[in-house]
Amino acid sequence: MLDEVDDGIGPLAFFGRCSTEDNQDPKTSRAWQVANARNVVEPRGGEIVAEFFDVGFSRSVPWERRPESARLLAELKRPDRGWSGVAGEGGRAVGTATSSL
């Protein structure tokens, strides 16, 4: 559940992925995933200000081995990153390989 602050939930990063280029069109998949995230966060005062999107990696692949996932993890460590949370589809993007986080 998203916690709102006085001015809304504020700036957020988007995280998504599509498993393979053969079974999903990355451009289309990214577009609808970002649109879904915006539909949830914008009415609550959120804004997507950064995007991380892996193409061709299963959810079972550890985050450190997915380029955009690894970049997201690195950005999380930066206090000046410009966003305070991450929006995306948990099951589709995150999956079950979170034990390494």
C-alpha positions as semicolon CSV with decimal commas, in nm:
position;residue;x (nm);y (nm);z (nm)
1;M;0,000;0,000;0,000
2;L;0,129;0,345;-0,086
3;D;0,171;0,588;0,200
4;E;0,075;0,942;0,112
5;V;0,248;1,249;0,252
6;D;0,107;1,602;0,259
7;D;0,199;1,668;-0,105
8;G;0,125;1,315;-0,230
9;I;0,363;1,027;-0,270
10;G;0,611;1,233;-0,469
11;P;0,877;1,133;-0,721
12;L;0,911;0,762;-0,796
13;A;1,111;0,530;-1,015
14;F;0,938;0,281;-1,243
15;F;1,068;-0,074;-1,259
16;G;0,950;-0,329;-1,514
17;R;1,064;-0,608;-1,741
18;C;0,966;-0,837;-2,022
19;S;1,105;-1,187;-2,031
20;T;1,194;-1,242;-2,394
21;E;1,187;-1,045;-2,714
22;D;1,045;-1,353;-2,890
23;N;0,729;-1,370;-2,675
24;Q;0,676;-1,002;-2,592
25;D;0,740;-0,679;-2,776
26;P;0,962;-0,481;-2,536
27;K;0,839;-0,142;-2,657
28;T;0,471;-0,231;-2,618
29;S;0,526;-0,412;-2,289
30;R;0,718;-0,121;-2,141
31;A;0,456;0,129;-2,256
32;W;0,162;-0,048;-2,091
33;Q;0,357;-0,124;-1,773
34;V;0,460;0,242;-1,735
35;A;0,103;0,352;-1,812
36;N;-0,035;0,118;-1,544
37;A;0,215;0,250;-1,290
38;R;0,126;0,611;-1,374
39;N;-0,245;0,532;-1,341
40;V;-0,182;0,420;-0,984
41;V;0,065;0,684;-0,865
42;E;-0,044;1,005;-1,037
43;P;-0,386;1,030;-0,865
44;R;-0,197;1,003;-0,535
45;G;0,044;1,285;-0,614
46;G;0,316;1,061;-0,754
47;E;0,530;1,119;-1,059
48;I;0,750;0,870;-1,246
49;V;1,086;1,047;-1,278
50;A;1,316;0,752;-1,357
51;E;1,269;0,425;-1,543
52;F;1,441;0,088;-1,515
53;F;1,329;-0,186;-1,758
54;D;1,495;-0,522;-1,817
55;V;1,442;-0,705;-2,147
56;G;1,511;-1,074;-2,196
57;F;1,559;-1,177;-1,834
58;S;1,341;-1,415;-1,637
59;R;1,218;-1,314;-1,291
60;S;1,420;-1,608;-1,160
61;V;1,749;-1,443;-1,264
62;P;1,906;-1,270;-0,961
63;W;1,873;-0,893;-0,961
64;E;2,248;-0,842;-0,978
65;R;2,258;-1,028;-1,312
66;R;1,986;-0,818;-1,478
67;P;2,132;-0,488;-1,608
68;E;1,846;-0,254;-1,519
69;S;1,775;-0,433;-1,192
70;A;2,139;-0,393;-1,095
71;R;2,127;-0,026;-1,193
72;L;1,817;0,020;-0,976
73;L;1,990;-0,143;-0,680
74;A;2,290;0,088;-0,726
75;E;2,063;0,395;-0,746
76;L;1,885;0,292;-0,426
77;K;2,214;0,348;-0,241
78;R;2,244;0,707;-0,365
79;P;2,079;0,964;-0,136
80;D;2,066;1,214;-0,425
81;R;1,878;0,982;-0,662
82;G;1,575;1,213;-0,695
83;W;1,300;0,963;-0,610
84;S;1,179;0,802;-0,290
85;G;1,008;0,482;-0,401
86;V;0,961;0,234;-0,685
87;A;0,640;0,162;-0,876
88;G;0,576;-0,138;-1,097
89;E;0,404;-0,473;-1,111
90;G;0,542;-0,682;-0,829
91;G;0,472;-1,023;-0,977
92;R;0,579;-0,935;-1,330
93;A;0,886;-0,728;-1,254
94;V;1,012;-0,847;-0,920
95;G;0,912;-1,211;-0,917
96;T;1,048;-1,453;-0,663
97;A;1,422;-1,389;-0,692
98;T;1,433;-1,132;-0,412
99;S;1,631;-1,336;-0,160
100;S;1,951;-1,170;-0,282
101;L;1,823;-0,819;-0,207
